[in-house]
């Protein structure tokens, strides 16, 4: 474990696979909770993804606090604002939420009453970094569930398969390739089941493309999550809960 920690510290875009805490239990609860929410009514997905995004923003901002000026509460609040726009059943609202949140961050950073001194741009950039990606991912998941339930369930199963393979193999791997490789294999296996079921609006013709896209977006989303932090090994379990969706969810929503 010490060798793994040292390897993660040496890599800027490391994706840690720490085993302390109920990681598997929380992962299973997350999957079953989202599945149950979708079964009852799709918008209940927001009950899970909004708090997850807010916690991710809080923890990401906390990781930056020792190195730069940032307001954790502001980041978390704006994350929820952006994520909540997914409840309005339109991608236009999600885009407007991003614009409004970004303008609010810029206005807050530029105000003299904030006491940000000569670093308003840094403050604004870090707040955008900590708030917008999480909010967009959560809003995209909520919107996808509302508009295309079958596609949302397919994405949930594919990403969960990736995370399972990545964590189970990557947590004991001696390099950074084995975990993602196992996750990609798991996506392919579950993707075969999705192809057989072909939930609407997906068809057997386009499902292979979406499966391949997910297999690529999940590891890239994890790396993107590391890029949002000051260091790849920084403590942010909330971010790691949704990092595989950071790219996959918005891309699925855009393409569907």
Residue pairs with C-beta under 8 A, 6 or more apart in sequence:
3 174
4 16
4 17
5 233
7 14
7 176
8 14
8 16
8 232
8 233
9 231
9 233
11 176
11 232
11 233
12 226
12 231
12 232
13 223
13 226
13 227
13 232
14 176
14 226
14 231
14 232
14 233
15 170
15 176
15 179
15 180
15 219
15 222
15 223
15 225
15 226
15 232
15 243
16 232
16 233
16 240
17 166
17 167
17 170
17 171
17 173
17 179
18 171
19 171
21 237
23 167
24 167
26 241
27 160
27 163
27 164
27 167
30 48
30 52
30 241
31 156
31 160
33 48
34 45
34 48
34 49
34 156
35 153
35 156
37 44
37 45
37 47
37 48
37 145
38 44
38 45
38 145
38 149
38 152
38 153
38 156
42 142
42 145
42 146
42 149
42 152
43 87
43 142
43 145
43 146
45 141
45 142
45 145
45 152
46 83
46 84
46 86
46 87
46 138
46 142
49 83
49 137
49 138
49 141
49 142
49 242
50 80
50 83
50 84
50 138
50 142
52 138
52 238
52 241
52 242
53 79
53 80
53 83
53 134
53 135
53 137
53 138
53 242
54 76
54 77
54 79
54 80
54 83
54 134
55 76
55 238
55 241
56 79
56 134
56 236
56 238
56 239
56 241
56 242
57 72
57 75
57 76
57 78
57 79
57 130
57 131
57 134
57 135
58 72
58 75
58 76
58 238
59 235
59 236
59 237
59 238
59 239
60 75
60 129
60 130
60 134
60 228
60 229
60 236
60 238
60 239
61 70
61 71
61 72
61 75
61 76
61 126
61 127
61 130
62 72
62 236
63 229
63 230
63 231
63 234
63 235
63 236
64 70
64 126
64 130
64 229
64 230
65 72
67 230
68 119
68 122
68 123
68 126
69 116
69 119
69 122
69 123
69 126
70 123
70 126
70 127
70 130
71 108
71 123
71 127
74 105
74 108
74 127
74 131
75 127
75 130
75 131
76 131
78 101
78 104
78 105
78 127
78 131
78 132
78 135
79 130
79 131
79 132
79 134
79 135
79 138
80 135
81 97
81 100
81 101
81 135
82 94
82 97
82 98
82 101
82 131
82 132
82 135
82 136
82 138
82 139
83 97
83 134
83 135
83 136
83 138
83 139
83 142
84 97
84 139
85 93
85 94
85 96
85 97
85 139
86 93
86 94
86 138
86 139
86 140
86 141
86 142
86 143
86 146
87 142
87 146
88 94
89 143
89 146
89 147
90 143
91 143
91 253
91 254
94 136
94 139
94 140
94 143
97 135
97 139
98 132
98 135
98 136
101 131
101 132
101 135
102 128
102 132
105 124
105 127
105 128
105 131
106 124
108 114
108 124
108 127
109 116
109 120
109 121
109 123
109 124
109 127
110 120
110 124
114 120
114 123
116 123
129 228
130 228
133 224
133 228
133 246
134 239
134 242
134 246
136 249
136 250
137 242
137 245
137 246
137 249
137 250
138 242
140 245
140 249
140 250
140 252
140 253
141 152
141 245
141 249
143 253
144 151
144 152
144 155
144 249
144 252
144 253
144 256
145 152
147 253
147 256
148 200
148 201
148 256
149 199
150 199
150 200
150 201
150 202
151 199
151 200
151 201
151 202
151 252
151 256
153 199
154 194
154 199
154 202
154 207
154 210
155 214
155 248
155 249
155 252
157 190
157 193
157 194
158 187
158 190
158 191
158 194
158 211
158 214
159 214
159 218
159 244
159 245
159 248
161 183
161 186
161 187
161 189
161 190
162 183
162 184
162 186
162 187
162 214
162 215
162 218
162 219
162 244
163 183
163 218
163 244
164 183
164 186
165 179
165 182
165 183
165 184
165 185
165 186
165 187
166 179
166 180
166 182
166 183
166 186
166 218
166 219
166 222
167 179
168 182
169 178
169 179
169 181
169 182
169 183
170 176
170 178
170 179
170 180
170 182
170 183
171 179
173 179
180 218
180 219
180 222
183 215
183 218
183 219
184 215
184 218
184 219
187 211
187 214
187 215
187 218
188 211
188 215
191 207
191 208
191 211
191 214
191 215
194 202
194 207
194 211
195 204
195 207
195 208
195 211
198 204
198 207
201 256
202 210
210 252
210 255
213 248
213 251
213 252
213 255
214 248
214 252
217 244
217 247
217 248
217 251
218 244
218 248
220 247
221 243
221 244
221 245
221 246
221 247
221 248
222 240
222 243
222 244
224 243
224 246
224 247
225 236
225 239
225 240
225 243
225 246
226 232
226 243
228 239
229 236
229 239
